[in-house]
Amino acid sequence: MAKKLPDWFVEGYGNIWLPYAQMQTADDALPVVATDGVTIELSDGRQLIDGIASWWTACHGYNNPVMQEKIISQVRNMSHVMLGGLVHEGAATLAKRLADLLPGDLNHVFFSESGSVSVEIALKMAVQYWSNLGEEGHHRFVCFQSGYHGDTTAAMSVGGNASGMHKAFSGFLQQQFLRPLPETPEEILEFGAFLAENKDQIAGVIMEPLVQGAGGMKFHGAETLAAISAQCQKQDVLLILDEIFTGFGRTGTMFACEQAGITPDIICLGKALTAGTVAMAATVATDRVYGAFLSDDPDKAFMHGPTYMANPLACAAANASLDIFRDEPVLERVKHIEGHLNQSLEQFRTLPGVVDVRVKGAVGVIQMEKIEDLARLRTEFANEGVWIRPFGDIIYLTPSFSMQSHELAALTQAIDKVLNRLN
Ligand SMILES: Cc1ncc(COP(=O)(O)O)c(C=O)c1O
């Protein structure tokens, strides 16, 4: 007999508006009562192995004791204090640690509370950078097809899927220079020529390095990233890298841009910054970008200030996560997961309906020709004891880095069963 839904679900569910969901027809969300390690516990007692680490955040697993201890002791001392005119130890320590970890002279950390907002901040920074230098008219961004940078207004405008998830807003959004991601030497040259021709209007180029996540988990090589960066430098166009998904080990190095040996002008961080605990993001600028805001003129100050920026609980969480990266072989774990995914996903390549299988770091993707019924697939995965949320035409895994081999095997066994049932 099916277990009774909890009272809080029956009473409150109707008042929740869920993300990306057609509320009239969507299946009810599953009631969660606890998390632990790599599992999500449902109110009916089922334990789901989480294959996507809560939208790529919980990189050290759930309820990590190091994280918990630091967050709890921070709650006891100070949960929040505004950053305007005041500063606290957690923020200063975190800013210094991020600057030390990031490549080059990405030294100036502007905190916010979500990835989309950190992108808005990066875009505003780039626009005001040019204006502060007295170069007016740099108001448009170059962005790439299949890119995704969040759901706020300017972030949507630089997304590469205007006719897809954000199509209701197409008439409302600023028109950007949306282009195919250049990969071949000819395309790179053409891209450089495009920058040269339009650079008086361009405030910057924005892209997700190595993996375009929410746009379909599409990969490109480090040499492509290096070549795009080189063209930006040649044409003196700012490069903004959105590492909200790729940052903190996901692609095998602490930051994806390290693999291309490049330093962007501005970088956006979020998601795994606090390892799936407290909401936080950051936009980090180089000395050059920051320098353009220094002046005797108050109008040249950067005009942005989220209420909860550098929230002390979030800073404690991010510092605790960086302690784990420092003290434990986290990148080795990513390498192990990469090896496991490479081996175990390969078996799906020859299944009917599968057009590609690809792995980078702790990202594994099974590209289907088409997924007819996403909702059914998601339910089938839950029924197999795993939390895997396919979207578009892909089934993907982005597990916590703490996931063990037998848990990874459980994920691939569930995929095997569900895919074979579909065929
Ligand atoms: C690359 C990238 N940028 C920005 C965002 C938006 O972040 P948030 O959902 O925290 O606003 C996401 C979220 O998936 C993302 O993957």
The ligand as an SDF file (V2000), in Angstrom:
LIG
                    3D

 16 16  0  0  0  0  0  0  0  0999 V2000
   26.5700   28.2220  -16.4480 C   0  0  0  0  0  0  0  0  0  0  0  0
   25.4690   28.7600  -15.5980 C   0  0  0  0  0  0  0  0  0  0  0  0
   25.3620   30.0850  -15.4150 N   0  0  0  0  0  0  0  0  0  0  0  0
   24.4040   30.6170  -14.6400 C   0  0  0  0  0  0  0  0  0  0  0  0
   23.4770   29.8110  -14.0060 C   0  0  0  0  0  0  0  0  0  0  0  0
   22.4120   30.4320  -13.1390 C   0  0  0  0  0  0  0  0  0  0  0  0
   22.6860   30.1930  -11.8110 O   0  0  0  0  0  0  0  0  0  0  0  0
   21.5190   30.3210  -10.7110 P   0  0  0  0  0  0  0  0  0  0  0  0
   20.5380   29.2450  -10.9990 O   0  0  0  0  0  0  0  0  0  0  0  0
   22.2500   30.1510   -9.4040 O   0  0  0  0  0  0  0  0  0  0  0  0
   20.9450   31.6800  -10.8630 O   0  0  0  0  0  0  0  0  0  0  0  0
   23.5440   28.4340  -14.1790 C   0  0  0  0  0  0  0  0  0  0  0  0
   22.5340   27.5570  -13.5550 C   0  0  0  0  0  0  0  0  0  0  0  0
   22.3130   26.4430  -13.9650 O   0  0  0  0  0  0  0  0  0  0  0  0
   24.5580   27.8810  -14.9950 C   0  0  0  0  0  0  0  0  0  0  0  0
   24.6760   26.5590  -15.1940 O   0  0  0  0  0  0  0  0  0  0  0  0
  1  2  1  0
  2  3  1  0
  2 15  2  0
  3  4  2  0
  4  5  1  0
  5  6  1  0
  5 12  2  0
  6  7  1  0
  7  8  1  0
  8  9  2  0
  8 10  1  0
  8 11  1  0
 12 13  1  0
 12 15  1  0
 13 14  2  0
 15 16  1  0
M  END
$$$$
